[in-house]
């Protein structure tokens, strides 16, 4: 997440106080070899310098789980990690990181 945060200035995943709006939530998806997908929805909250709190909202196994409009997701696939963003009903790949060459 830090890689994508540094590389893509618009990608934010940490909530800073004061919390006047709904906290940012990120969807982390792990795709396994048998094509099962684990979806984890989490909030990352700044507590103080060098201290963050991660709250797991839910974790579920669902193949067709989708992002909400305006939400980011990170998909951990077998050979690459993809940063996704959903806008106007469409999930768009913003960036990727290749884990291993084909």
C-alpha positions in Angstrom: 0.0 0.0 0.0 2.9 2.4 0.7 4.3 1.6 -2.7 1.1 2.7 -4.4 0.7 5.7 -2.0 4.1 7.1 -2.9 3.7 6.3 -6.6 0.1 7.6 -7.0 -0.5 10.8 -5.1 -4.3 10.6 -5.2 -4.3 7.2 -3.5 -4.9 7.7 0.2 -5.7 5.0 2.7 -4.9 6.4 6.1 -7.6 8.3 8.1 -6.3 11.3 10.0 -8.2 13.0 12.9 -10.6 14.7 13.3 -13.0 12.2 11.8 -15.7 14.5 10.4 -16.5 12.4 7.4 -16.9 8.6 6.9 -13.5 7.0 7.3 -11.7 5.8 4.2 -12.0 2.0 3.8 -9.9 -0.1 1.5 -10.7 -3.5 0.1 -7.8 -6.0 0.0 -8.5 -9.0 -2.2 -6.3 -12.2 -2.2 -6.9 -14.5 -5.2 -5.7 -18.1 -4.5 -4.7 -20.7 -7.0 -8.0 -22.5 -6.8 -9.7 -19.2 -7.9 -11.1 -18.5 -4.4 -11.0 -14.9 -3.3 -10.7 -13.6 0.2 -12.0 -10.0 0.6 -10.9 -7.9 3.6 -12.4 -4.5 4.2 -10.2 -2.4 6.5 -9.7 1.1 7.9 -6.2 2.5 8.6 -6.2 5.2 11.3 -3.4 7.5 12.3 -2.9 7.5 16.1 0.4 9.3 16.5 3.8 9.5 14.8 4.8 6.0 13.8 1.6 4.5 15.2 -1.4 3.4 13.1 -4.4 1.3 14.0 -5.9 -1.1 11.5 -9.5 -2.1 12.0 -10.8 -5.0 10.0 -14.4 -4.3 9.2 -15.2 -7.6 7.6 -13.5 -10.5 5.9 -15.4 -12.8 3.5 -14.9 -15.2 0.8 -16.9 -14.1 -2.2 -15.9 -14.3 -5.9 -17.9 -11.4 -7.3 -17.4 -8.8 -4.4 -17.3 -5.3 -5.9 -16.0 -2.0 -4.7 -18.2 1.0 -3.9 -18.0 4.1 -6.0 -15.1 6.2 -4.9 -13.4 3.3 -3.2 -9.9 1.8 -3.7 -9.0 -1.8 -3.7 -5.8 -3.8 -3.9 -5.9 -7.2 -5.6 -3.1 -9.6 -4.7 -3.1 -12.0 -7.6 -0.7 -14.9 -8.3 1.7 -12.8 -10.4 1.0 -9.2 -9.7 -0.7 -6.7 -7.3 -3.2 -4.3 -8.8 -4.5 -1.0 -7.5 -8.1 -0.6 -8.5 -10.5 2.4 -8.2 -14.3 2.4 -8.8 -15.8 5.5 -10.4 -19.3 5.8 -11.9 -19.9 2.0 -11.6 -16.7 1.0 -13.3 -13.6 -0.6 -11.7 -10.5 0.8 -13.3 -6.9 -0.5 -12.8 -4.8 2.5 -11.7 -1.5 0.8 -11.3 0.2 -2.6 -10.8 3.3 -4.2 -9.4 4.6 -7.3 -11.1 5.6 -10.0 -8.6 7.2 -12.4 -11.1 7.7 -12.4 -14.8 5.8 -14.9 -16.9 
